[in-house]
Amino acid sequence: QVQLVESGGGLVQPGGSLRLSCVVSGSIHSINTMGWYRRGPGQERELAATITNTGSTNYADSVRGRFTISRDNTKRMAYLQMNNLKTEDTAVYYCNADIRRTDLTRNNYWGQGTQVTVSS
């Protein structure tokens, strides 16, 4: 019933930029914290950035200063602006959201992921 769909991934050269988008749909009462996570080749999934419903952000040290997370509560979307990309940013990026459904049940939900490849 609840779905998260990411978009915006692709191939980019080192130093380039990409913007990822995540749209949430379903029978939703409210969305609390949203986040972007990533899994690089041969790596475990790790947190990249999170944003609360009130706009407080948190970033992994590896992306701080280069990535910016934002959200549009009316559109039920989250974004990840990625600048000055490095080869080590290559990963599948996943959107995550802490959601309370209209029946008031609360769960974390994940998108299917979008591939970001940084290569020269």
N, C-alpha and C positions, 0 to 999 in steps of 0.2 A: 504493500500500500504506500509506503514511504520510499522514495527513490532519490538518490543523489547522482547527478550526471556531470562529469567533468568534460571540459573541452579546452582547446588552445595549445595543446602540446605540439611538438614538432622538432625539426632539426634546425639548430642554430649554431653559428660559429662562436668560439670563445670571445667574450666581451659583448656579445649581443644580448637582446632582451626578448622576453616572452611574457604574455599575460595569460594566466589560467583562469577559467571561470568554473563555477560550480552552481548548479541550480537544484533546488530542493522542491519536490512535489509530493502531494499526498494529503491525507486528512490530518492536518497539523494544528495543534493548539499553539505551540510556541517553540522557538529554536533558541537554545542557550548557546554555549560555546561552539564555535566552528573552528576547524583547523585544516591545515594541509600537512600531510605526511608523505614521505618518499621512501622508496626502496631502490637502491642502486644495485648494479650488477654484483652478485655475490655478497650483498649486504643485507642486514636486517632492516626492517622498516623503522624509520626514525621520524621524530617530530621535526617539521620545518618551521611552522608558525601557527599560532592560535589567536583567536579574537573572541572576546565575550560579547554578549548581547548589548552591552553598554559601550563597547569599543576599546576595551583594554586589550593590549596585544602582548604576545610573548614570542620570542624568536630563538631558534637555535643559534649558538655562537657562530656556526659556520656560514649562516646566511644573513645575520644581522648587518644592517647597513646596505645590503644589496637587494633584499626582498622586502616587499611591503604587502601585508595582508589587509584586506578591507571587506566590507559587507554592505549589502543593501537589504534591509529588513523588509521593505515593502515588496521587493522583487524576490525575496527569499534566495538571494545569491551571495556567494562569497567569491573573492578574487585573490589571486596571488600575482603581483607584479614582480617579475624577476629581471633584474638588471645586472650588468657586468657578469654574465654567466661564465662559469668555469667548467672544465671538463668533468670535474668531480661532482658537478650538479646533475650529471646524467643519471636519470632514475625514472621509475614510474611514480607519478605523483597522484596521491589519493586525497579526496575530500572527505572530511569527517564532520558529523554534526551530532550534538546532543539534543534530542528532540523529544518533546512531549506531544503525543498524539491527542486527537480530539477526545478519545476515551480516557485520557489523562495518564496512560502508560508512558514511561520514559525509557528511552534506549539510545545508544550510540548507533549511528548508521554510517556506512561507507559507500563511496562511489566505486565504479569499476576501474578507475585509474586512467591516466593519460600519460603517454610516453614523452619525455623530454630528453633529447639527445644533443649534447654539446660537443661538437667535434670540428676540427679544422681539416 
